[in-house]
Amino acid sequence: MKHIVLTLFVLLVISCKTETKTTTLETGTYRAQLKVNDTEDLPFIFEVVSKNKWHIFNAEEVIEVDEITYKNDSVHVKMPVFEGVLVAKVNHNKLNGHFIKAGLDRVMKFSAKKNTTRFDTSNKAKYDVSGNWEAVFSPDSEEDRYVAKGIFTQQGGVVTGTFRTTTGDYRYLEGVLDGDKLKLSTFDGAHAFLFTGQVTDSTIDGTFFSGNHFKEPFKAKRNEVYKLPDANSLTFLKEGYDGIEFSFPDEAGNMISLNDERFKEKVVLVQIMGTWCPNCLDESKYYAQFYKDNKNKGIEVIALAFEYVKTEEAAFKNIKRLKERTGISYPILLAQYGSSSKVKANEKLPMLNHVLSYPTTIYIDKKGKVRKIHTGFDGPATGDKYVAFKQEFEVFVSELLSE
């Protein structure tokens, strides 16, 4: 943490010494780049709409950023919901600075200048990657190996889509096929993902980078009928249990449990999540609206937050920020802080075989029995799969409410 604070301090001090007049960015479209390593940059596009508003683009996703502060020749950009910040010096409509996630002690070099293209290309696309791909990440590691489904659309050399996994999806990916080189990226303030790969007509041999702290190989092959394991079968109650129990505090310090009067004889959805998790954000936005529209029908939602920030105060600050930004009116309890470890999360909910994913939703009927556990969340970036999830969700909840 000390080096993060020092970075911010030095940047601001230098700015104050070298400039007395506030320097702002002109409106327009910019290409930002996050430094992954010595040879790879992760690009994303943003638009400066006004002094205090940016739009960040990932395929059809538009993230509105409205917490932007200029001081002398520096700018501080707070990402919505998530803790990530961009801090940079402004010089002739160019930015040079850092993307910082203080809670994880992570820093990436950041730069930006006016440009309208996400990736530069020099070759016409040799193939069309549109369709479904059966993918395996870390294929040579028995411990780290996991499967995924690539879903892509290509127009000319521009590629959009995502990878679905058994625990969620990699959200809105956008990039290019430059000859036979695939390049995809996304940036949302929590995750900075870059995928690169060598493509043939039926295979992709690639590398996945998460920020500048993690990378792993992946292999994919065309398979239009490939299906992932059923998300309703991955997490389940251990033998001898038919319900769950917990007691965690809300932001007012009240200990909340399923035995409380508000949950009795109601259908209850228990959401296992974290404020730092983009898939959880997608799910929370959907649940917030669904709860608003249906809370008078006998349904309750309660979220259990597993936070990596180091203090209880910081965790509740992030919870409050999430609720305000998404309009969540159901309670979010602090189940854990200081770590988002799924192993430690499972210790808080020992009746489950495991906590495999953030998010996970537990469906409880009016008698207090667990009827289904859904691992992960297929968000808007998954297209038809997201539509199918909403239909399945609403039908099943309606059935529980009618019992």
N, C-alpha and C positions, 0 to 999 in steps of 0.2 A: 504493500500500500504506500510505503514511503516514496517509491519512485514515481507513483502516479501523482501524488500531491506535489512532489518536486517539479514534475513536468508542467503541471498546471501553473504553479507558482512562477517558474522561470518564464513561461510563455507570457503570462500576464504582466510580469515585471518588465520584460523586454519591450512589450507593447507600450506600456505606460511611459517608458523612457524615450522611445523613438517616435512617438506620435502623440499629438495632443488633440487632433481633430479626428472624430469618429469616421472610420472608413467602412462603407457598406457595399454589398454586392449589387450590381445591376440586376434588374429582372431579366429572365431568360432561362434557357436550358443549359445544364452543366453535366459533365461526366465526372463522377467521383471515382477514385481508385483507393482501395485499401491494400496495403502491402502484405501479401501472404508469405512470401519468402523472396530470395534474391532474384528469382526468375518469373514469379507469378504475381499478377495483380488481379484483384477482384473489383470489377467495375459495377457501378450502378448509376442510373440517371435520376437527376432531380431538377425541379423547376423552381426558381426563385419567383414566387408570385408577387410578393411585396416584402418590405423590410422584415415583417414579423410572420411571414407564412412561406413555407416550402411545401412542395409535393414531391414525394419519392415514389418512383415507378418500378414495379416488378410485373412484367406482362400486363394483365388487366387490373392488377392491384394498384390503388393509389393511396398512399399514406400521407395524411395531412399533418404537418409539423407546425406547431404554433407557439412553441416556447423557445424563442430565438433572441439572444441578447448580444448586442454589439458594445464593445468598450474600446475606445481608441482604435487600434488597427486589428483587433481580435474579435472573433465571434464564438459564442457558446450556444450549441444547439442541443436541446434536450429532446430525446425521442419520446413519442407518446407511449404511455403505459410502462414501457421497459426502462431500465435504469441507464442504458447506454447514452453517452454524450459524445458529440463531435466538438472538439476545441481546436481552433485554427487561426492563423494570421491571415489577414486579407491584404492582397497586394495586386493591384491592377486586375481585379476580377479573377484572381487565382487564390486558392486556399492551400495552405500547408500546415498540417497539425497532426492530431491523433484522434482515433476513436477509442474511447475508454469505457470499460466496464469495471468500476471500482470494486464491486462486491466479489469479483472473481480475480482481481489483480491482473487484468488483461488490458494490453495496450497494442493498438495497431497504427502504423503510420497511415495518414490520410492526406490526400491531395485532391484538388478539383479545379477544372477550368471549363470555359464555355465549349460545349460540344453536344451534338444531338444523337450520337451513336453510342451504344453500350460497348460493343466490341468492334475493333477495326478488323477488316477482312481484306485479303488480297487474292482469294481464289473462289471461283464458282463452286457451289456445293456439288460434290460428286454423287451424293446419295440423298434419299429422302427418309428421315427417321420417324416420320409420322406412324403412329400405331402403338401397340403394346409390346413391352420388352420384359422378359423374365430376367431379373437381376440378382446377383449375389455380391454382397459387400464383405470385404476381408475373406475372400474365398479360401485362402490357405490357412486360416486360423480357426481351429475348432472352437476356441473359447469366444472369439469376437465375431464369428461368421453370422450373418443374418440375411434374409431374403427380402426382396423388394419388387415392385412392379413399376416400370417406367411407362408413363403415358405422355406421348408427345404429339405435337402438331407442328408441321413445317410449312412455311410459305416462302418460296425462294430459298434464301439462305438463313432466314430467321426461324428460330426454334423456340417454342414455349411448351410448358407442361410441368410435370413433377414426378417424383418418385414416391409411391405409396409403400409403406412398410406395415408390419403387423401392429405397430404402435402409433401410426399417424401418417403424416406426409411431410415432404420437404417444402411445402408451400409453393409459391409462385416462382418458377424458374424461367429465366429468359436468356436467350443467347443466340448463337450462330453455329452453322456448320461451314467452316472455312476450308474448302476442299474436302478432306476427309478428317478434319479436326473439329471435334465437338467442344464448345465452350458455353457453359451455362452459369448464371449467378443469381443470387438474391440477397437483399439486405433489408432488414426490417427493424433494426435497432436492438434486437436481441441476438439474432443469428446472422452471421455473414458466411454464406455458403458459395463455394466455387466447385464446379464439376468440369473436368477436362477429359477428353477421350479420343482414342483412335477408332474410326468407324469403318466398317465394311457394309455390304448390303444386308448382312444378317447378324453382325456382332458389334459390340462396343467394348473396348478395353480401356478402362479409365481410372481416374484418381479423384477422390472426393476430399476437399479441404474445408474444414470448419475453422474459420478465422486463420490465425497464424500459429495455433496451438495444437492442431490435430489434422492428420490426414490418413486415408486408408484407400486401398485399391478396390475396384469393383469390376465385375464382368457382367455383360448382358447379352442376351440373344433374343431375336424376334420370336414372339409367341403370342398370337392374337387371342388365344383361349386361356392364357395363364390366369390363375386365381390364387390369391393369398389365403392363408388359413383363416377360418371364421373368427372374427373379432369377438364373438360372444362365447367362445370356448377356451380362451387362453388363460383367463383368470377366473378362479372359482373358490367356493368355500371349502375348507378342509372338512374331512369326515367328522361328523358329530355336531356340526354347526348348521343352523338354518337362518341365522341373522348375524348382524354385526353390532358391536358396542364401541363407543368412544366417548370421551369428554374432553373438549378442548376450549380454549378461551376465544371470545370475540374481541373486537377492538376496545370494548368498554371494560374488559376484564371479567365478563360473565362466563362461567363455565356452561357450555351448551352440550346437551346429549340428546339422543333419539328418544329418551324417556320424557323429555319436556312436553308440556301440554300441547304446544302448537303442532307437534308431529303425530299426535295420537289419532289413530283411525284415518290417516291420510296416506296417499301415495307419496313416497319420498324418494328423491333422486340425490344420492351422495356423490359429489364430484371430487375426485382426487386430482389435485392440480397444483400449479405454481404460477405466481404472477410473472415469472421470467420466461414462461413457455409459450411460444407463438401458437402451437396447436391448441393449448389451453385457452388462449385469447380468442381464437376462432370459435371454440366450443362455448366459451363464456358469453360471447356476443349473442349466439343463438339461444342459449338458455335464458339469458336476461330478457330477451323479447318474448320467448315462450312463457316464462313465468309471469311476466307482466300481463300477458293476454289470458292466462289460464289459472292464476292463483286463487280465484274465487270458486274453482271447481273441485277443490279438495286435494290439491297437489302442493308439495313443498320441495324446495331445492336447498341443499346445504353443501357448501364447498369446504374442503379440508386443504389448506395451503401448506405446502412443503417448500420452505424458502431457504436459499443458500446464503443470504446475507447474514452477517455475523451477530447482529443484535436483534432482540425482540422489537425494539423501537423502530429499527429500519424495516423489519418485516411488516409491521402494521402500517408503516408509512406507505410501503408498496401496495399493500392490500387496499388502503384507502384510495390511492391513486387509481388502481384498477377499477374499483367500484365507481368512482366519479367519472372516469373516462368511458365506461361501457354502460352505465346506467343500471348496474346490478343492484337489485333491492333485496336479494336473499342473503343470508348470513355467510360470511367467509371466516372460518375459524383458523387460527394458527396452530397447525398440528406439529410443526417442526421448524426450527431455524438453525442456521449454521451449517446446513448441509441439505442437498436435495437427493442424497443417496437413496436409491430404491430399497436397498437392504435395510437401512435404518427406518425407512417409511413402513416397511413390512413389520418391523418390530412394534409399531404403533397400531397396526391392524393385523394381529397374529392369526386371526381366523381365516385370512386369505392364503391361498397357496403361494402367491407372490404378488408384489406390486411390480408389474412388468413395464408400465407406461404411465407417463403424465401426458394427457389426462386418462383417467379411467372413471367410468360411471357405474354406480351400483344402484339397481332398481329395487325398491322395497315396496311391498304391497301394504294394504291397510291393516293387515294383521301383524306387520313387522317382519315378515319373511322376505328374504332375498329371492327375487324371481329371475334376475338376469344381471350379469356383469359384462359390460362392454369395454374392451380394451382399446385405447387410442381414440382418434377422431379424424375422420376424413373430411377435411375442410373444403372451403369453396374452390381451392385450386384443383381439386380432383374432379370437378365438373359433374358428370352423371352420377358418380359415386356419392357425392355430397347430397344430391337430390334424392337418391335412393335411401341414404341414411335418414334424412328428415322424414321421408314417408314412413319408413319402418319404425322410427322413434315415435311419431305421433300416433300411429295405429296401436302400438304396444301400450303406450301410456293411456290411451283411450280405453283399451281393454281392462287395464288395472283400475281405472277410475270407475268403470261400470260394474265392477264386482261388488 
